[in-house]
Amino acid sequence: MAANSHSESHYGPEMWVFPVKSQVTREVSERTSAMPTAVTAGLAVTGLLFILGVVGFIMRATGDGFGEHGPWGYYAAIFSFVFMVTGSAPLAAAIFRVTKSHWRRPLTRVSELFAIVGIFNIILFIPLMFVLPDFRNPELVPLAANQLDLRRTIWFEVPIGASAPNLLNMLGIICIALCALVLLWLSAVPDMAQARLQATGFRRSLYGMLAGHWHGSKSQWLNQKAGLALLGAFYFMLLVFMQFTISSDYAQSLIPGWKDSIFPVIYTLTGFQSSLGLMLVILFVLRRWGGYKGYIGISLFWSASKILLGLSLLWIYHMFSFGITYWYGRLEVEQNILKYLLFQSYGWLFLANIIFSFFLPFLTLLWNPVRRSDWGPALAGVWVVIGAFLFSWRIFVGAFNAGDVYNIGLEHVPAFVGPDIWDVLIVLGGLGGAAFVYLLGSRLIPFMCVWEVKEGAMYQYMGTFMRGRYLVLAKPE
């Protein structure tokens, strides 16, 4: 299993792990093919939630149709949350691989598996294409006060206006999913090539087909390394652009007079923060109850917690920048937007959002002993995931129920819109569907990236210097 023979180290016996290279493939394959009761129960519960979500969607579609966008606010919120979190997750593997972070090896595959949820995101986005209001005001009264012929969007004077934004957004989401899936496949090819020798039945056929002619030659490893780097860079650019368009088209453009260059940055930061938090929660569960304690050391949580703390500070800084800019401007429309999203209608949600997205994770990760544990960063991860959900609830439900999108500005402060039973089922279905797809994918592709775990095991050992024992880490290049 793992030889944790460094109890004399002042960091503690569980800070680093030392997997036995000859046993990694067999142990990970056994855990992947096994079907524990907890996994079966998780698939059953998330599958049931997804079915309830489908029922809620059908009832919403038959009752309200797709002619008005207001009733679909909670659907847009759950799409935003799922896309924001799961879309950002594969980026962690790409970035930490480029920076050659040794601690990230157990995190890599947990991150890349979210690529499978990208297929679910494509399906989830389709109904939103039919509820987004047209660019041109269909009920324009000539010379009417405060009325716009074209509502304000980022697609002004676009020659391909017929396809913007729905088809272009769908194309972008499809490209994100395809890029993430290719990243997952390219990373998993060496593992599948080795696992096909031990697997049986469907897994053997699947691994053989996906692994292709991989034999582990030097040229194949070099090509894989180059492909992972290029695809990772492309994924980063594509993800940030699509988060900008989604947050602009389905949030800012639906609130009359809302023009803000900081909000898309807040949306992207929320995605980065919540995806890292969710991965820490998953790694905590795998370490405590999934049988991967010999592969996931405390060093992973310690290192990732510093990044999560930095993202939390960045989040509150940009949120403050957004608020202070509108507060200082003092225009009526700006004041109404602040009252609507921050202080009056959705004020309690905004307060809860700040508590979960900043104050709780900041106060949790402020203490080094808490950061040097597995439960501390995972607890902070729970806080930021809840905060991201509250963020999507506040912004997208508010945007979809802000009133006349063809008005020149927000003339009054709309009221808070709560969920009905179908909204609750839709939200539960969106969460359950994403979790179901992720759990199902983990039954075919291991949670651990075997070749990277083996590579890391060859780069490290515990050495003695004077009276202490320390980790000796080699540079890969």
WOPE-V78060 format. One line per field, one symbol per residue. ss: DSSP state (H for helix, E for strand, C for the rest). phi: phi as a letter, one per 30 degrees, with the letter a starting at -180 (. if undefined). psi: psi as a letter, one per 20 degrees, with the letter a starting at -180 (. if undefined). Layout:
ss->???
phi->???
psi->???
This chain:
ss->CECCCCCCCCCCCCCCCCECHHHHHHHHHHHHHCCCHHHHHHHHHHHHHHHHHHHHHHHHHHHHCCCCCHHHHHHHHHHHHHHHHHHHHHHHHHHHHHCCCHHHHHHHHHHHHHHHHHHHHHHHHHCHHHHCCCCECCCCCCCCCCECCECCCCCCCCCCCCCCCHHHHHHHHHHHHHHHHHHHHHHHHHHHHHHCCCCCHHHHHHHHHHHCCCCCCHHHHHHHHHHHHHHHHHHHHHHHHHHHHHHHHCCHHHCCCCCCCCHHHHHHHHHHHHHHHHHHHHHHHHHHHCCCCCCCCHHHHHHHHHHHHHHHHHHHHHHHHHHHHHHHHCCHHHHHHHHHHHHCCCHHHHHHHHHHHHHHHHHHHCCHHHHCCHHHHHHHHHHHHHHHHHHHHHHHHHHHCCCCCCECCCCCCCCCCCCCHHHHHHHHHHHHHHHHHHHHHHCCCCCCCHHHHHHHHHHEEEEEECCEEEEEECCCC
phi->.bcdcbdddddjdcdbbbddedcdedddddddddbdeddedddddddddddddddddddddddcicdcdedcdddddddedddddddddddddddddddhddddeddededddddddedddddddedddccdddddddcdceiddiccdbddbdcdhddcedcccdddddddddddddddddedddddeddddddddcdbiddddddddddhcdbidddddddddddddddddddddddddddddddddcbddcceidbaddeeddddddddddddddddddddddddbcicddcccdeddddddddddddddddddddddddddddddiddddddddddccccecdddddddddddbddddddddcdddddbdddddddddedddddddddedddddddbdjddcddaddbcdddcddcdddddddddddddddddddddddccddcddddddddddcbadccbhcccbdcbdddb
psi->dpnmlliiqiiqijgqqnqohiigggghhghghqmqhhgghghgghhghgghhgghgghgghhiajhqigijghghghggggggghhhghhgggghhhilohiigihghhghhihhihghhgghhghhhiipqqgpoikpppjqqkqqgpqprilplpilhhiqighhgggghghgggghhhggghhighghhhhihhrrcghggghhghhckpjkrghghghgggghgghgghhgggggghhggghghjfgiiopioopihghgggghhggghggghhhgghgghggiijkhiiorhhghgghhhghgghhghghghggggghghghhjqghghhgghghhhegkghhgghggghhfgghghgjhpghhhlrhhghhghhgghgghhghghggghgggikiboijqhrohrorrporqahhgghgghhgghgghggghghiihpqhpnghhggghhiiqrpqpodirpqpopqph.
